Amino acid sequence: MKSKEELKDAFDIPVAERKYFNETIQINKKNILLSLSFLLLLFSISVLRFSKNSIQTPLIINNIQNDNNQDASILGHLPYNEISKEKLVVIEPNIEVHIDMSEALLKMRDDAKNDGIYLVFLSGYRSINLQKEIFYSLKSIRNQVASERARVSAPPGYSEHSTGFAIDIGDANNRETDFEVEFENTDAFKWLKKNAAKYHFKLSFNQNNKNVDYEPWHWRYEGSIEALKVFEASNRIK
């Protein structure tokens, strides 16, 4: 315990110095509190930014993937899922198509006939297994590398025919032009070029396509929401 003399000496500190000493202690306390508050604020901001990034990152990745669907292509062909059997209808022997497009396709053929044009359906839905046989068998028979074969036939899993929304069309009066570029010189092609859009059909591989050879006989249907979804990526790229 301090003596009276020691206590007296302590209070003999000049008033100005005692005031400075007390203010310094208060300022230091205030600075410590401010520093703690600032650190707490920084920590809160970091937590919020981390949470926000954690939520948005998958969306950003998805957007990048959606904007770069062409990266999923093989030899110029985009991937397509195979349609379920329940959505297929037979429009004539050996020709099946998606039920959504069957009515428009048949009406287009009937209207063409009324104009003196006779359309022939050459190929509709093709399974991925059938596409596999077509692609690899003909590739081998014709001694073609994959890139050469892909210019005239899609690899399995990458054919519009597997969706049920694609149809190959010929001219009944010019069967020698079936699956040939010369089909563009027929009355059937000229009629299609002028009228197909009325029935929501579009030429898939025109003369400007860089990856796939020109196919005037190959048309696809875009007259339903499902069809638009299927071909959205293709329409965005081209």
C-alpha positions as CSV (number, residue, x, y, z in Angstrom):
1,M,0.0,0.0,0.0
2,K,1.3,3.4,-1.0
3,S,2.2,5.9,1.7
4,K,0.7,9.4,1.8
5,E,4.0,10.8,0.4
6,E,3.9,8.5,-2.6
7,L,0.2,9.3,-3.3
8,K,1.0,13.0,-3.0
9,D,3.9,12.6,-5.5
10,A,1.5,11.0,-7.9
11,F,-0.9,13.8,-7.8
12,D,1.9,16.3,-8.1
13,I,2.0,15.6,-11.9
14,P,1.1,18.9,-13.6
15,V,-2.5,19.2,-14.6
16,A,-1.7,19.6,-18.3
17,E,0.3,16.4,-18.2
18,R,-2.4,14.5,-16.3
19,K,-5.0,15.7,-18.9
20,Y,-2.8,14.6,-21.8
21,F,-2.3,11.2,-20.2
22,N,-6.0,10.6,-19.7
23,E,-6.8,11.8,-23.2
24,T,-4.2,9.5,-24.7
25,I,-5.7,6.5,-22.9
26,Q,-9.2,7.5,-24.2
27,I,-7.9,8.0,-27.8
28,N,-6.1,4.6,-27.7
29,K,-9.3,2.9,-26.5
30,K,-11.3,4.7,-29.3
31,N,-8.7,3.6,-31.9
32,I,-8.9,0.0,-30.7
33,L,-12.7,0.1,-30.9
34,L,-12.6,1.6,-34.4
35,S,-10.0,-1.0,-35.6
36,L,-12.2,-3.8,-34.3
37,S,-15.2,-2.3,-36.0
38,F,-13.4,-1.9,-39.2
39,L,-12.1,-5.5,-39.1
40,L,-15.6,-6.8,-38.3
41,L,-16.9,-4.8,-41.4
42,L,-14.2,-6.3,-43.6
43,F,-15.0,-9.8,-42.4
44,S,-18.8,-9.3,-43.1
45,I,-18.1,-8.0,-46.6
46,S,-15.8,-11.0,-47.3
47,V,-18.5,-13.4,-46.1
48,L,-21.2,-11.8,-48.2
49,R,-19.0,-11.7,-51.4
50,F,-18.0,-15.4,-50.8
51,S,-21.7,-16.4,-50.4
52,K,-22.7,-14.4,-53.5
53,N,-20.0,-15.9,-55.6
54,S,-20.9,-19.4,-54.4
55,I,-24.4,-19.0,-55.5
56,Q,-23.7,-17.3,-58.9
57,T,-20.7,-19.4,-60.0
58,P,-22.8,-22.4,-61.3
59,L,-25.0,-19.9,-63.2
60,I,-21.9,-18.3,-64.7
61,I,-20.5,-21.7,-65.7
62,N,-23.8,-22.7,-67.2
63,N,-24.0,-19.4,-69.2
64,I,-20.5,-20.0,-70.6
65,Q,-21.5,-23.5,-71.6
66,N,-24.7,-22.3,-73.2
67,D,-22.8,-19.6,-75.1
68,N,-20.3,-22.1,-76.4
69,N,-22.5,-24.9,-77.5
70,Q,-20.4,-25.0,-80.7
71,D,-17.6,-26.4,-78.5
72,A,-19.7,-29.6,-78.0
73,S,-19.9,-30.1,-81.8
74,I,-18.0,-32.9,-83.6
75,L,-16.8,-32.3,-87.1
76,G,-19.3,-29.5,-87.5
77,H,-22.3,-31.4,-86.1
78,L,-24.1,-30.5,-82.9
79,P,-25.3,-33.3,-80.5
80,Y,-28.9,-34.3,-80.4
81,N,-30.9,-36.5,-78.1
82,E,-32.8,-39.4,-79.6
83,I,-36.6,-38.9,-79.5
84,S,-38.7,-41.3,-77.4
85,K,-40.7,-43.9,-79.3
86,E,-43.9,-42.6,-77.8
87,K,-43.5,-39.4,-79.8
88,L,-43.1,-41.0,-83.2
89,V,-45.8,-41.7,-85.7
90,V,-45.7,-43.6,-89.0
91,I,-46.7,-41.5,-91.9
92,E,-46.0,-44.2,-94.5
93,P,-44.2,-47.5,-94.6
94,N,-40.6,-47.2,-93.2
95,I,-41.1,-43.4,-92.5
96,E,-41.5,-42.2,-88.9
97,V,-41.5,-38.6,-87.8
98,H,-42.2,-36.6,-84.6
99,I,-45.9,-36.4,-84.0
100,D,-45.6,-32.6,-83.7
101,M,-44.6,-32.2,-87.3
102,S,-46.6,-35.0,-88.9
103,E,-49.7,-33.0,-89.7
104,A,-47.7,-30.0,-91.2
105,L,-45.6,-32.4,-93.3
106,L,-48.5,-34.2,-94.8
107,K,-50.4,-31.0,-95.5
108,M,-47.3,-29.6,-97.2
109,R,-47.2,-32.7,-99.5
110,D,-50.9,-32.4,-100.2
111,D,-50.7,-28.7,-101.0
112,A,-47.7,-29.4,-103.3
113,K,-49.7,-32.1,-105.1
114,N,-52.5,-29.6,-105.7
115,D,-49.8,-27.4,-107.4
116,G,-48.7,-30.3,-109.6
117,I,-45.6,-31.1,-107.5
118,Y,-45.1,-34.6,-106.2
119,L,-42.9,-34.8,-103.1
120,V,-41.4,-38.1,-102.0
121,F,-40.3,-38.7,-98.4
122,L,-37.0,-40.5,-98.4
123,S,-35.9,-40.6,-94.8
124,G,-37.4,-39.4,-91.5
125,Y,-36.5,-40.6,-88.0
126,R,-33.3,-42.6,-87.7
127,S,-32.1,-44.1,-84.4
128,I,-28.6,-43.5,-83.2
129,N,-27.8,-47.2,-83.8
130,L,-28.9,-46.9,-87.4
131,Q,-26.9,-43.7,-87.8
132,K,-23.9,-45.5,-86.4
133,E,-24.2,-48.2,-89.1
134,I,-24.7,-45.6,-91.9
135,F,-21.8,-43.4,-90.7
136,Y,-19.1,-46.1,-90.1
137,S,-20.1,-48.6,-92.7
138,L,-20.1,-46.1,-95.6
139,K,-17.0,-44.5,-94.2
140,S,-15.3,-47.9,-94.5
141,I,-16.7,-48.9,-97.8
142,R,-15.8,-45.5,-99.4
143,N,-12.4,-45.5,-97.7
144,Q,-13.1,-42.1,-96.1
145,V,-11.6,-40.6,-93.0
146,A,-14.1,-39.3,-90.4
147,S,-13.9,-35.7,-91.4
148,E,-14.7,-36.6,-95.0
149,R,-17.7,-38.8,-94.1
150,A,-19.0,-36.1,-91.7
151,R,-19.4,-33.7,-94.6
152,V,-22.3,-35.8,-95.9
153,S,-23.4,-37.7,-92.9
154,A,-23.6,-36.9,-89.2
155,P,-21.8,-39.1,-86.6
156,P,-24.1,-41.2,-84.4
157,G,-25.7,-38.9,-81.7
158,Y,-25.2,-35.8,-83.9
159,S,-27.9,-36.3,-86.5
160,E,-31.0,-34.2,-86.8
161,H,-32.8,-37.3,-87.9
162,S,-32.6,-38.8,-84.4
163,T,-34.8,-36.0,-83.1
164,G,-37.7,-37.0,-85.4
165,F,-37.9,-33.4,-86.7
166,A,-35.8,-33.9,-89.9
167,I,-37.1,-35.2,-93.2
168,D,-35.3,-35.9,-96.5
169,I,-37.4,-35.1,-99.5
170,G,-37.2,-36.1,-103.2
171,D,-39.1,-35.4,-106.4
172,A,-41.3,-38.3,-107.6
173,N,-40.6,-37.3,-111.2
174,N,-36.8,-37.1,-110.8
175,R,-35.8,-40.0,-108.6
176,E,-32.3,-40.0,-109.9
177,T,-31.7,-36.8,-107.9
178,D,-32.5,-38.5,-104.6
179,F,-29.9,-37.4,-102.0
180,E,-28.0,-35.5,-104.8
181,V,-27.2,-31.8,-105.1
182,E,-28.9,-31.9,-108.5
183,F,-32.2,-32.1,-106.5
184,E,-32.0,-28.3,-106.4
185,N,-32.8,-28.2,-110.1
186,T,-36.1,-30.1,-109.7
187,D,-39.6,-28.6,-109.5
188,A,-40.0,-30.1,-106.1
189,F,-37.0,-28.2,-104.6
190,K,-38.1,-25.0,-106.3
191,W,-41.6,-25.4,-104.7
192,L,-40.1,-26.2,-101.3
193,K,-37.8,-23.2,-101.4
194,K,-40.8,-21.0,-102.1
195,N,-43.3,-22.6,-99.8
196,A,-41.7,-24.7,-97.1
197,A,-41.5,-21.9,-94.5
198,K,-45.4,-21.7,-94.6
199,Y,-45.4,-25.1,-93.0
200,H,-42.5,-24.3,-90.6
201,F,-39.8,-26.2,-92.5
202,K,-36.3,-25.0,-93.0
203,L,-33.4,-26.1,-95.1
204,S,-30.8,-27.4,-92.6
205,F,-27.6,-27.3,-94.7
206,N,-27.5,-24.6,-97.2
207,Q,-24.7,-23.5,-99.6
208,N,-23.2,-21.2,-96.9
209,N,-22.5,-24.0,-94.4
210,K,-18.8,-24.3,-93.8
211,N,-18.8,-27.7,-92.1
212,V,-21.4,-29.8,-93.9
213,D,-21.9,-30.2,-97.6
214,Y,-25.0,-28.6,-99.2
215,E,-28.0,-30.8,-98.9
216,P,-31.1,-29.4,-100.7
217,W,-33.1,-32.5,-99.8
218,H,-32.7,-32.2,-96.0
219,W,-35.3,-30.2,-94.2
220,R,-36.2,-29.7,-90.5
221,Y,-39.3,-28.7,-88.7
222,E,-39.4,-25.7,-86.4
223,G,-43.1,-25.4,-85.8
224,S,-43.4,-26.3,-82.1
225,I,-41.8,-25.2,-78.9
226,E,-40.0,-28.6,-78.5
227,A,-38.6,-28.3,-82.1
228,L,-37.4,-24.7,-81.4
229,K,-35.6,-25.8,-78.3
230,V,-33.9,-28.7,-80.1
231,F,-32.6,-26.4,-82.8
232,E,-32.0,-23.3,-80.8
233,A,-28.3,-23.8,-80.5
234,S,-27.9,-24.5,-84.2
235,N,-29.9,-21.4,-85.2
236,R,-27.8,-19.3,-82.8
237,I,-24.5,-20.4,-84.2
238,K,-25.4,-20.1,-87.9
